Amino acid sequence: MGTFLGLNLNATGTQVSAAFSTQSFGAIIAPFIIGLVADRYFNAERILGFLHLVGAVLLYACYQAQSFSDFYPFIFAYMVLYMPTLALANSVSFRQMKDPEKEFSPIRVWGTIGWIASGLTISYVFFWDSAASLADGSLRNTFLMASIASVILGIFSFTLPKTPPKGRSSDKVKISDLIGLDALGLLKDRNYAVFFLSSILICIPLAFYYQNANPFLAEIGVSDPTGKMTIGQVSEVLFLLLLPLFFKRFGFKVTILVGMLAWSLRYFLFAFGDADGGLWLLLVGIALHGICYDFFFVSGQIYTDSKAGERFQSSAQGLITLATYGIGMLIGFAIAGQVTDIFLTEAGSHDWKSIWMIPSGIAILVVIVFLVFFKNESVSKKFN
C-alpha cells in the first residue's frame, strides 16, 4: 500500500501514514463491534462472512481510486470492519476445539503462510512490483486480488460451524469490559507498568517498518521487494518454534530485550544496506522480523497472561492489544509520516539512511528504559 500510494497516487509521507493508521483506529473500534454486536446478537460465522463481503466491496473501491482523497475513506472503512474479523475467526476456532492450547497453533500458522503466499504471488506470479509494473501502476491490482479473496472468504465463512453468541441481548454491557479497563489494576505492579510503557514505545519504530519498508526497497531498486519481504514471515514461523526454548533458558527479561535490540539492529542494517553489494544487509534486516515480533510481542502476551490470572486474562490481552496496535502504532505512524516527509529530497527520493536511524535510535532508548527499570522475575507459562 505504501509503495502504491506514493508512486501511483502521489501521496505524501503524512498521507501514507494516515492510511496505515486506519489499522490502529480499527484496533481501537474493534472491541466495541465485537462486544456490542457479535457477542450479543449474531452467530460469529455469519457476521464474519458479512464483514468480509462488505470488505470486498470496499477493497474494490480502493482498487478504483484515482487520488488519495478517493482512496482514504474506503481503506478507513475497510480496516474498521476488518480488525474485528481477527477476534471473530479466533472465536469460531476456539469454540470448536477440545484443547485450544494444543490445537490452535497448527491452524494459526496457516495465517502466516497465507501472508507469505500473497507476497510471493505479487512478486513472482504477477510481477506487480517489478520496475516496469511500478511504472505503469499495476501494483493497484493488489487491491483487486484482495477484494476477490475477501469475496471467497466471506462466502466460505457462512459454511463454518455454527457459533452462536454467548451473551444475551438483554445483558448489560460495560465499556470497561470491552476495552480491557478492568485489567488496569495490573499497572500497579511496577514491572508490568514498565513493560506496558515499553510496549507502547516499541510500536513507534514498528510503524516505520510497516509504512516504509516496501517503498524503501522499491525506491532504492531492490527487485521483487514484496516477495523478498516474505522472508520476514518465514522467519516468524521459525523463531516461534525456538521461542519456548529461548524463553525457558534465558527468561522473560532477556528474551524481550533481544526482541527490542533486534528492532534497532534491523533499522541500522536498513540504513547502510543497498540494492547491490549491501543487499545482504537488507535481507538480514528483513529476516530479523521473527525475532522482532516473536521475542517481543508473543513473549509479552505470555507475560501478560501470567500476570493477569484467570479473572482478567481476556481483559488484559484486550488492554495490551489496544495499547500496542491502537495507541502505540497510531503514534508511530504519525511520527513515521512526518519523518518521511522531512527527509524527502528535491529530486523526489528520500534520505533513507537518516530515516532509518531515527527508529533505530528510538528502539535503543526503549531498551535502556526497560533494562534499567524492569526487575528480572520468573514467568510461569506452559508451552505446548
MARDO-944036 format. One record per residue: residue in three letters; z, y, x of N, C-alpha, C in turn. Coordinates in steps of 0.2 Angstrom, whole numbers, plus 5000, padded with zeros to 4 digits. Example, Ala and Ser with C-alpha at 12.3 -4.5 7.8 and 13.67 -1.06 7.14 Angstrom:
ALA503949725066503949785062503949845066 SER503549895064503649955068503950005064 
***
This chain:
MET500049945004500050005000500050065004 GLY500450065010500450125014499850145017 THR499450095020498850105023498350125017 PHE498350095012497850115006497950185004 LEU498550205003498750275001498550325006 GLY498650315012498550365017497750365019 LEU497350315019496650315021496250325015 ASN496450305009495950305003496150354998 LEU496750374997496950424993497250484996 ASN497150485003497350545007498150575005 ALA498550525005499250535003499550555010 THR500050605009500450625015501050575016 GLY501350575021501950535023502450535017 THR502550595015503050605010502850575003 GLN502250575002501950544996502050474996 VAL501850445002501850375003502650345003 SER503050385005503750375005504050374997 ALA503750414993503850424986503650354983 ALA503050334985502850274982503250214983 PHE503450204990503850154992504550154989 SER504850214987505450224984505550204977 THR504950184974504950164967505350094967 GLN505250054973505649994973506450004973 SER506650064976507350074976507550094968 PHE507150134965507350154958507350094954 GLY506850044955506849984951507449944952 ALA507749944959508349904960508949934957 ILE508950004956509450034953509450024945 ILE508850024942508750024935508849944933 ALA508649904937508549834935509249804932 PRO509849814934510449784931510449804924 PHE510249864922510349894915509849854911 ILE509249834913508749794909509049724908 ILE509249694914509549634913510149624909 GLY510649674910511249674906511249694899 LEU510749744897510749764891510249734886 VAL509749704889509149664886509149594887 ALA509049574893508849504895509449454893 ASP510049484895510649444894510949434887 ARG510649474882510949484876510449464870 TYR509749474871509349464865508749414866 PHE508549404872507949364873508049314878 ASN507649254877507649204882507349234889 ALA507649214894507449234901506749224902 GLU506449164901505749144902505249194898 ARG505449214892505049254888504949324891 ILE505549354892505549424895505249424902 LEU505349364906504949364912504249364911 GLY503949324907503249324905502949394903 PHE503349424898503149484896503149544901 LEU503649544905503649594911503049584916 HIS502849524917502349514922501649524919 LEU501549514912500949534909500849604908 VAL501449644907501349714907501249744914 GLY501549714919501449724926500749724928 ALA500449664925499749654927499249714925 VAL499449744919499049804917499149864921 LEU499849874923500049924927499649924934 LEU499649864937499349854944498649864943 TYR498249844938497549864937497449934937 ALA497949974934497850044934497950074941 CYS498350044945498450064952497750054955 TYR497449994954496849974957496250034955 GLN496350054949495850104947495950174949 ALA496550194951496750264953496350294958 GLN496150354957495750384962496150444966 SER496750454964497150504968497850484967 PHE498250514972498950494972499350514965 SER499150564962499450584956499250534950 ASP498750504951498550454946498950384948 PHE499050374954499250314956500050304955 TYR500450364957501150354957501450334950 PRO501250364944501650344938501550274937 PHE501050244939500950174937501350124942 ILE501350144948501750104953502450114951 PHE502650174949503350184947503550134941 ALA503150134936503250094930503250024932 TYR502750004936502749934938503349914942 MET503649954946504249924950504849924946 VAL504949974941505449974936505449904932 LEU504849884931504849814927504849754932 TYR504649764938504549704942505249684945 MET505649734947506349714950506749674946 PRO506749684939507249634935506949564935 THR506349554937506049484937506349444942 LEU506649474948506949434953507549404950 ALA507949434947508549404944508349364938 LEU507849374935507749334929507449264932 ALA507049264937506749204940507349164942 ASN507849194946508449154948508849124942 SER508849164937509249144931508949084928 VAL508249084927507949024925508048964929 SER508048974936508148924941508848894940 PHE509348934941510048914941510248874935 ARG509948894929510148864923509848794922 GLN509348774926509048704926509348664931 MET509748684935509948644941510648614940 LYS510748554943511448524943511848554949 ASP511548564954511848584960511448644963 PRO511548704961511048754964511148774971 GLU511748764974511848774981511348734985 LYS511248664983510848624987510048624984 GLU509948644978509348634975508948694976 PHE509248754976508848824976508448834982 SER508748824988508448844994507748814995 PRO507648754994506948724994506448754990 ILE506748784984506248814979506148884981 ARG506748924983506648994985506149004991 VAL506148954996505748965002504948975000 TRP504748944994504048954992503949024990 GLY504449064989504349134988504049174995 THR504349155000504149175007503449145008 ILE503349085007502749055008502149095004 GLY502349114998501849154994501749214997 TRP502249255000502149315004501649305009 ILE501749245013501349235019500549225016 ALA500549185011499849165008499449235006 SER499849285003499549345001499249385007 GLY499649385012499449425018498849385022 LEU498849325022498349285026497649295021 THR497749295015497149305011496849375011 ILE497249425012497049495013496649495019 SER496949465025496649475031496049425033 TYR496149365031495749315034495249275029 VAL495349295022494949265017494449325015 PHE494749375013494349435010494249495015 PHE494549495021494549545026494549615024 TRP495049625019495049695016495349745021 ASP495749715026496049765031495649765037 SER495049745037494649745044494449825044 ALA494149835050493949905051493449935046 ALA492949885045492449905040492649915033 SER493149865031493349875024493849925023 LEU494249945028494650005028494250065027 ALA493650075030493250125029492950135022 ASP492750075019492450085013492950075007 GLY493550075008494050075003494150005000 SER493949945003494049885000494749864999 LEU495249895003495949875003496249884996 ARG495949924991496149934985496149874981 ASN495749824983495649764979496249724980 THR496749744984497349704984497749714978 PHE497649774974498049784968497649744962 LEU497049734963496649694958496849614959 MET496949594965497149524966497849514964 ALA498349564965499049564962499049564955 SER498549604952498549604944498349534941 ILE497849504944497649434942498249384943 ALA498549394949499149344950499649354945 SER499749424943500349434938500149414931 VAL499449414929499249384923499449304923 ILE499249274928499349204929500149184928 LEU500449224932501249214932501549224926 GLY501249284922501549294916501449244911 ILE500849214911500649154906501049094908 PHE501149084914501449024917502249024915 SER502549094915503249104913503449074906 PHE502949084902503049054895503148984894 THR502848944899502948874899503548844903 LEU503948894906504548874909505148844904 PRO505548804906506148784902506448844898 LYS506648824892506948874888507648894891 THR507748964892508348984895508649044890 PRO508949024885509249074880509749114884 PRO509849174881510349224884511049194883 LYS511549214888512149184887512649234883 GLY512449294883512849344880512649354873 ARG513049384868512849394861512749464860 SER512249484856512049554855512649594853 SER513149564850513749604847514249614853 ASP514149574859514649584864514649654867 LYS515249684868515249754871515049744879 VAL514649794880514349794887514649854891 LYS514949844897515249894901514749914907 ILE514649974908514149994913514449974920 SER515149974921515449954927515249874928 ASP515149834923514949764924514249764926 LEU513849804924513049804925512949814932 ILE513249864935513049884942513549864947 GLY514049824945514549794950515149844952 LEU515249894948515849934950516549904950 ASP516549844946517149804946517349784953 ALA516849774958516949754964517149814969 LEU517149874967517349924971518049924975 GLY518449884972519149874975519049834982 LEU518449804983518349774990518349824995 LEU518149884994518149944999518849965001 LYS519349944998520049955001520149915007 ASP519749865008519849825014519449855019 ARG519749875025519349915030518749885033 ASN518849825034518249785037517649785032 TYR517849775026517249775021516949845020 ALA517349895020517149965019516649985025 VAL516849955031516449965037515749935036 PHE515749875034515149835033514749865027 PHE515049885022514749915016514349985019 LEU514650025022514350085025513750065030 SER513950015034513349995039512749965035 SER512849935030512349905026511849965023 ILE512150015021511850075018511450105024 LEU511750115030511450155035510850115038 ILE510950045039510450005042509850005038 CYS509850015031509250015027508850075028 ILE509050125032508650185034508150165039 PRO508250135044507750105049507350055045 LEU507650015041507249965037506649995033 ALA506750045030506250085026505650105031 PHE505850125037505250145041504750085042 TYR505050025043504649965043504249955037 TYR504549955031504149935025503549985024 GLN503750055026503250105024502750115030 ASN502950105036502450125041502150075045 ALA502450005045502149955050501449945049 ASN501249935042500449915041500049975043 PRO500250035041499750095043499750105050 PHE500350095054500350105061499950055064 LEU499949985062499549935066498749955064 ALA498649975058497949995056497650055060 GLU498050105061497850165064497750155072 ILE498150115075498050105082497550055084 GLY497250025079496649975080496849905080 VAL497449885078497549815078497149775073 SER496849725074496349695069496849645065 ASP496649645058496949605053497649615053 PRO497949675052498649695053499049655047 THR498749655041499149615036499249545038 GLY498749515040498849445042499349435048 LYS499349475053499749475058500549485056 MET500549525051501249545049501549485045 THR501249435043501549375040501949335046 ILE501849345052502249315057502949325056 GLY503049385053503749405051504049355046 GLN503649335041503949295036504049225038 VAL503549205043503649135046504349135050 SER504449195054505049195057505649195053 GLU505549225047506149225042506349155040 VAL505849115039506049045037506349005043 LEU506049015049506348985054507049005056 PHE507249065056507849095058508349075052 LEU508149075046508549055040508848985042 LEU508448945045508748875046509148875052 LEU509148925057509548925063510148965061 LEU510149005056510749045054511449005053 PRO511448955050512048915049512348895056 LEU511948875061512148855067512448915071 PHE512048975071512249035074512949065071 PHE512949065065513549085061514149045063 LYS514148985063514748945065514948945072 ARG514448955076514548955084514849025086 PHE514549085083514749145086515149195080 GLY515149175074515549205069515149265066 PHE515449295061515149345057514949405061 LYS515449435065515349495068514749495073 VAL514749445077514249435082513549425079 THR513549385074512949375070512549435067 ILE513049475064512749535061512549595066 LEU512949595072512749635077512049615080 VAL511949555081511249535083510749555079 GLY510849545072510349575067510249645068 MET510749685069510649755069510349775076 LEU510449745081510149755088509449735087 ALA509249685084508549665083508149725080 TRP508449765075508049815072507949865077 SER508449885081508249935087507749915092 LEU507849845094507349825099506649815096 ARG506549805089505949795086505549865086 TYR505949915085505549985085505450005092 PHE505849985096505750005103505049975106 LEU504949915104504349875106503749905102 PHE503849925096503349965092503150025096 ALA503650065099503550125102503050125108 PHE503150065112502750055118502250005118 GLY502149975112501549925111500949965109 ASP500349925110499649955108499249895106 ALA498649915104498149865102497849815107 ASP497949835114497649805119498149765123 GLY498249785129498749755134499449745131 GLY499649795126500349795123500349765117 LEU499849725115499849685108500449645108 TRP500549605113501149555113501849595111 LEU501849655113502549685111502549695104 LEU501949715101501949725093502049655090 LEU501749605092501849535089502649515090 VAL502949525095503649505096504049545091 GLY503849615091504249655086504149635079 ILE503549615077503549585070503949515069 ALA503849475075504249415074504949415074 LEU505249475076505949485076506249495068 HIS505749495064505949505057506449455054 GLY506349395057506849345054507549355056 ILE507649375063508249395065508549455061 CYS508149505061508249575057508549555050 TYR508149515046508349505039508849455038 ASP508749395041509249345040509949355043 PHE509949375049510549385053510949445050 PHE510649495047511049545044511149535036 PHE510549535032510649535025510949465022 VAL510649415025510949345022511649335025 SER511849355031512549355033512949395029 GLY512649455027513049505023513249475016 GLN512749445013512849405007513349355007 ILE513349315013513849265014514549305014 TYR514649355018515249385019515449415013 THR515049445009515249475003515549424998 ASP515149364998515349314994516049284995 SER516249285002516849255004517449305003 LYS517249375003517749425002517949434994 ALA517449424990517449434983517849384979 GLY517849324981518149274977517749254970 GLU517949204967517649194961517549244955 ARG518149284955518149334950517649384950 PHE517449414956517049464957516449444961 GLN516249384961515649364965515049394963 SER514849394956514249424954514249504954 SER514849534953514849604953514849624961 ALA515049594965515049614972514349604975 GLN513949554973513249544975512849604972 GLY513049614966512649674962512749734966 LEU513349744968513549814971513249814978 ILE513249764982512949774988512149774988 THR511849744983511149754982510949824980 LEU511349854975511249924973511349974979 ALA511849954983511950004989511349994994 THR511149934995510649925001509949944998 TYR509649904993508949914991508949974986 GLY509449994984509450054980509550114984 ILE510250134985510450194989510150194996 GLY510250145000510050145007509350155008 MET508950115004508250115005507950185002 LEU508250204997508050274994508150325000 ILE508650335003508750375008508250365014 GLY508250305016507750285021507050305020 PHE506750295014506050315013505950385013 ALA506450425011506450495011506450525018 ILE506850495022506850515029506150495033 ALA505950425031505350405035504750445033 GLY504750465027504150505024504150575028 GLN504750605029504750675032504650665039 VAL504850615043504750605050503950585051 THR503650545047502950535047502550595047 ASP502750645042502350705042502450755048 ILE503050755050503250795056502850775062 PHE502750715063502350685069501650675068 LEU501350705063500650705061500250755066 THR499750725070499450775074498850805071 GLU498550855075498050895072497450855071 ALA497350805075496750755074496850715068 GLY497350715065497450665059497750605060 SER497950585067498350525069499050545069 HIS499450495071500150505072500450495079 ASP500950525081501350515087501850455085 TRP501550395086501950335083502550325088 LYS502450345094503050325099503650365097 SER503550435095504150475093504350445086 ILE503950425082504150405075504550345076 TRP504350295080504750235080505450235084 MET505450285089506050295092506650325088 ILE506450355082506950385078507350325074 PRO507050275071507350225068507750175073 SER507450175079507750135084508450165086 GLY508450235087509050265088509550265083 ILE509350265076509750255071510150195071 ALA509750135072509950075072510550065077 ILE510450095083510950095089511550125086 LEU511550185083512150215081512450175076 VAL512150135071512450095067512850035070 VAL512450015076512849955080513449985083 ILE513450045085514050075088514650075083 VAL514450105077514950115072515250045070 PHE514849995069515049935067515449895073 LEU515249905079515549875084516249905085 VAL516349965085516950005086517449995080 PHE517249995074517749995068517849935065 PHE517349885065517449815062517849775066 LYS518449745064518849705067518649635066 ASN518549595071518249525070518749485066 GLU518449445061518849395057518349335055 SER518749285054518349225052518149225045 VAL517549195044517249195037517149125035 SER517449105030517349035027516749035022 LYS516248995024515748985019515348915020 LYS515248875015514948815016514248815016 PHE513848795022513148795022512948725020 ASN512348725016512048665014511348655017 
***
